[in-house]
Amino acid sequence: MVEVQSQIPQAFDEEIFEALGELDRLLYFHWDLVHDVLTLRNPKAGQLYDLPAARIEHASSHLWLDEILHPDDIRMLHRFIRMLYKPLRAKTAIHQRSLPAKLRIRRRDHAGYLWVHIHTVIYFDHGRPSSIFGSIRNIQAQKAWQLRMAQEAEHDKLTGLLNKDGASRSIADELREASPNDDHCALLLIDADGFKEINDTFGHLFGDAVLTDMGQAIEHNFRGTDIIGRIGGDEFIVLFRNSTNMDVLRNRCSSLISKLSRTYADGNNQLAFSISIGIALYPEHGTDYEELFKHADRALYEAKGNGKNQAVLYKPSLISSMPIITNERDEKSFEDFQQKAFKDNMLEYIFRLLYETNNPRATIEMTLSMFGKQFQFDRVAVDSYDQQDNQYTNICEWLGPRGITMQPDHYHQQENIGELMNSRNQMIISNYHPMAYGVLSVCHDTGKLPEEYREAQDFFHIGAFAYCLITRGFDTIGCFGFECAEPHEFTQEELSDLHTFSVLLGNILLPQESDDRTRQENEHLRDVLDHLQEMVYIVDKETMVPVYINQTIRQTLSDTFSGEPCYKRFHRRDTLCENCPIHQLTGSGYEYHELTMYNWGGVAAYTRACNLTWKVNNHALMLMIQKLT
C-alpha cells in the first residue's frame, strides 16, 4: 500500500495566507469606491461582525446609516474621509496612500460593538481615490485593557471618584457638546470647612476616612448621570446635568450640607465639620469649563467669607465688589495679600520668602504660582538642562485650569508621548535668540509656526509661549517659561519678569538646591572612602587645605583638620611637595595620574591622583596613597 504524502508548500501562496489570516482572525476587504461595492474575503473571520454579506452593494449607505459602526465613531469616520480626499501633491496616473483607523463594528448578535484596527491601502486614479484594499483585526481585548488602565488613571484611589484630570476632562467634553439654547447645567465646587484641624488633631488615617465619607455622601446625593470628582485634598466638583429647575438644585445642596454638618469628638477634642458650596450655571455664567470653574470658585469664596456651611450662587457683582472677609476666611485673605505683595515688589517678595522658608524648592514653587495667577498663564515651569545628553527635563511646574503637565510619569499609557515631548521641546528650542531681556524663545501665536509642531501644540494646549535660558557663568543649566493655551501677546513687563527670575534661578535658587544634592552625594562618597584601607585625602586646589581625610589617616594622626595646607600638616614643608600631582593635572579635567612619592617619611609610596568636584564650583584634588614594600 502506497502512503499518500501531503504537498508541503515551499513558499508563501494563497493557501498559506488564508490559513494565517484565519488564525489571526483577519478579515480582508476590497472597496470599489467608483461603484460603492465592498467585497469581503475570509468570511469566517467576518462572522464576528454584523456585516450583511460577502459582497455589499451601496456600502457607504449600509455602513453609515444602518449603524454598523458605533455612533460615537462617526467623527473618526469623517476624519478618515477628509484624509482620504485630501489632495495629492502630484496627480499621477496611479498613486497610493496608506491610512490606519481604530473604530467599533457592531457584533453579529447586536450585543454591543467590537473594537477593530483597520489597515488600508488606497489607490488613486488621476488624483481621486478609486479603490481601497484593507484588513480588519479584532483588538477588543487590547482595547478593553487600555480602557481599564485609563479608567484607573482617571480615578481617585481614596474615594473612587474621578480625579482632577478625569473630572476636568469629562466636564470639558460635556460642555463642548452642550447647546446654550437647549441645555442647562450647574457646576458645583464643594470644599470642606475645618478639615485641616481635624486632620492635624486626629491624624491622617482619620482624615482619609472623613474624606472617603464626604465623597460617598456627595456621590449618593447626586445622580448617576452627574459628573463627580475629587480635585484637591478636601475639594470636590460636580457637574449637575439638566438643572432646569432651580428648586431641585437648591434641595440637593441643602440636603448635602445637612448630611455633612457634624462634630467629630475624641476624648476632650471636639471639632466641627461642614462644607461650603460655590455654584455657577451654564450657560448664564459661562459656556466652557475654565469660565464656569472660575465663577464657581468665586462663589465658593463668598460662601466661605459669609460664615461657611452654606451654598452660594455666583453673581457677576462678586468680581467687582469683594466682600469684607472676617477671620473665617483668613487663609484666602492672606493668599490675596501675598499676591498683591508679589505684584508690587517681586524681588523683595522672593528674597523674603527665601529667607523665611530657607527652602529654595518651596520658594521656586510658590513663585511659579504667583506668576501664573498674576498674569493668568496656563503653565509656568522650570526645566533643567543636562549637557551630557542634551535634554531638558521638567523639575517644577504650576498649572492653571487649562494647563497640561510635562511630567513623563503622567503619560505612561500614551504610546507616542516621547515623540510629542521632543517635538514640543524642539519647537521652543528652535526659537531661541538674543533679546533685550536675555536669550529668549518667544512665540505669541503657535499657529504661525511650521505644521510639524501642530500635533504637539494641540496635545499640550500651547497657543503661545515665552522661555528664557537659565545660565550660571558660561553654562546653560535650564530654562524658565510661561505658556498659554490661546495666542497671547507677551508684554514688556512679563518678559522683564521672565528674565529677572531666570537670573535669580541661575545664581541663587538653583545653585542652593544643587549644593544640597551635592552635599548628600558627598556623604555617600565619604562612607565609601572611609572603608578603604588606603590613605585617602581631598584638598582644596586653591589653598591645598584638606577638606576630607579618611578613617585610615584619622586613626594614625591627631588633630588632622588644623587648617594648615597638606604639605605643612603632613610633611612639615613650607612649599608644595616637589612631585605634587597638582602640577600634572589640568584645572578641572577628568584625567587620572599615577606617581611615586617619597614625602611620607622618605618611604616610597604608590600614589593615584585625580580631580574631584567636592562642592558646586569648587574643584578639589583627591589623593589615594598606598605604601610600597
HUTA-V410505 format. One record per helix or strand of 2 or more residues. SS is the DSSP state (2 for helix, 1 for strand). FROM is the first residue (numbers start at 1). LEN is the number of residues. If there is no record, write none. Layout:
ss: {SS:SS}
from: {FROM:FROM}
len: {LEN:LEN}
This chain:
ss: {2:1:1:2:1:2:2:1:1:1:2:2:1:2:2:1:1:2:1:1:2:1:2:2:2:2:1:1:2:2:1:1:2:2:1:1:2:1:1:2:2:2:1:1:1}
from: {14:27:37:43:55:59:71:94:113:128:140:164:185:195:204:227:235:246:262:269:289:311:317:327:346:360:379:391:408:417:432:438:446:451:464:475:492:535:545:551:566:581:592:603:618}
len: {10:6:5:4:2:7:14:14:13:11:14:14:9:8:18:4:6:14:5:14:17:3:4:18:12:16:8:9:4:13:4:6:3:10:9:10:39:6:5:4:6:3:9:13:10}
